[in-house]
Amino acid sequence: GWQNDPSTLDKWLSKVDPAYGWGNEAVEVSLQFVHEDQNVNEVIVIGDAAPNTKQETDYKRKNGNQQWKGGAFETAVYFDDQLQKIKDRGLKINSFYLREGAKQSFQNMANVTGGNCEKLDIDSANGAEQLTGLISKAVLKVCGGDALVQAYDAKFTHIS
């Protein structure tokens, strides 16, 4: 489920051992989870790889680990279908790509839903500040529109 306690999330993430991928990512599952949770009103996607294609989803479900068996996401879903459901609900996806290979698909997610897309440079000296600013502005825009974003920019964009 969702987590709203940063310390719990940090504890969980510290145990994650990245395997550095099998190509594209299962963004479709995240979007399915978002679509099914009626309390969600803002979507932020951060990633370094494009979403799985339908063919990749089918292949990975058939040939990959069996983590999906018996769980809430056992039935395969597909990115394009889930993206359409997000759009139909009127949710905007604000996407932040880490690598150029993900740029096109992340721009597409944002364009289809009316959100924004930006490159996030987590390897730079100010990567954490950039991430904080990008997410803060996305949330402020939903809460109060452009006026809150402009107030945030006026107060914090000069800080390096």
Solvent accessible surface area in square Angstrom, and as a share of the most:
residue,aa,sasa,rsa
1,G,106,1.02
2,W,145,0.51
3,Q,83,0.37
4,N,148,0.76
5,D,59,0.31
6,P,105,0.66
7,S,77,0.50
8,T,61,0.36
9,L,77,0.38
10,D,95,0.49
11,K,132,0.56
12,W,156,0.55
13,L,92,0.46
14,S,88,0.57
15,K,147,0.62
16,V,71,0.41
17,D,129,0.67
18,P,71,0.44
19,A,97,0.75
20,Y,189,0.72
21,G,51,0.49
22,W,128,0.45
23,G,55,0.53
24,N,39,0.20
25,E,73,0.33
26,A,36,0.28
27,V,14,0.08
28,E,3,0.01
29,V,18,0.10
30,S,62,0.40
31,L,1,0.00
32,Q,21,0.09
33,F,59,0.25
34,V,8,0.05
35,H,47,0.21
36,E,107,0.48
37,D,31,0.16
38,Q,132,0.59
39,N,140,0.72
40,V,23,0.13
41,N,105,0.54
42,E,34,0.15
43,V,8,0.04
44,I,55,0.28
45,V,19,0.11
46,I,72,0.36
47,G,17,0.16
48,D,49,0.25
49,A,18,0.14
50,A,21,0.16
51,P,9,0.06
52,N,7,0.04
53,T,66,0.38
54,K,107,0.45
55,Q,133,0.59
56,E,52,0.23
57,T,3,0.02
58,D,57,0.30
59,Y,122,0.46
60,K,32,0.13
61,R,40,0.15
62,K,162,0.69
63,N,74,0.38
64,G,16,0.15
65,N,102,0.52
66,Q,95,0.42
67,Q,119,0.53
68,W,53,0.19
69,K,133,0.56
70,G,70,0.68
71,G,40,0.39
72,A,95,0.74
73,F,39,0.16
74,E,85,0.38
75,T,107,0.62
76,A,33,0.26
77,V,20,0.12
78,Y,50,0.19
79,F,17,0.07
80,D,105,0.54
81,D,77,0.40
82,Q,5,0.02
83,L,9,0.04
84,Q,86,0.38
85,K,84,0.36
86,I,0,0.00
87,K,95,0.40
88,D,101,0.53
89,R,65,0.24
90,G,62,0.60
91,L,14,0.07
92,K,98,0.41
93,I,0,0.00
94,N,10,0.05
95,S,0,0.00
96,F,5,0.02
97,Y,13,0.05
98,L,44,0.22
99,R,147,0.54
100,E,107,0.48
101,G,71,0.68
102,A,0,0.00
103,K,72,0.31
104,Q,151,0.67
105,S,24,0.16
106,F,1,0.00
107,Q,70,0.31
108,N,62,0.32
109,M,0,0.00
110,A,1,0.01
111,N,116,0.60
112,V,51,0.29
113,T,15,0.09
114,G,48,0.47
115,G,14,0.14
116,N,79,0.40
117,C,33,0.20
118,E,80,0.36
119,K,84,0.36
120,L,1,0.01
121,D,62,0.32
122,I,95,0.48
123,D,133,0.69
124,S,40,0.26
125,A,120,0.93
126,N,77,0.40
127,G,4,0.04
128,A,79,0.62
129,E,92,0.41
130,Q,54,0.24
131,L,54,0.27
132,T,82,0.48
133,G,11,0.11
134,L,15,0.07
135,I,55,0.28
136,S,31,0.20
137,K,56,0.24
138,A,11,0.09
139,V,67,0.38
140,L,48,0.24
141,K,84,0.36
142,V,70,0.40
143,C,95,0.57
144,G,38,0.36
145,G,26,0.25
146,D,79,0.41
147,A,72,0.56
148,L,72,0.36
149,V,24,0.14
150,Q,120,0.53
151,A,59,0.46
152,Y,40,0.15
153,D,41,0.21
154,A,81,0.63
155,K,130,0.55
156,F,83,0.35
157,T,87,0.50
158,H,136,0.61
159,I,95,0.48
160,S,126,0.81
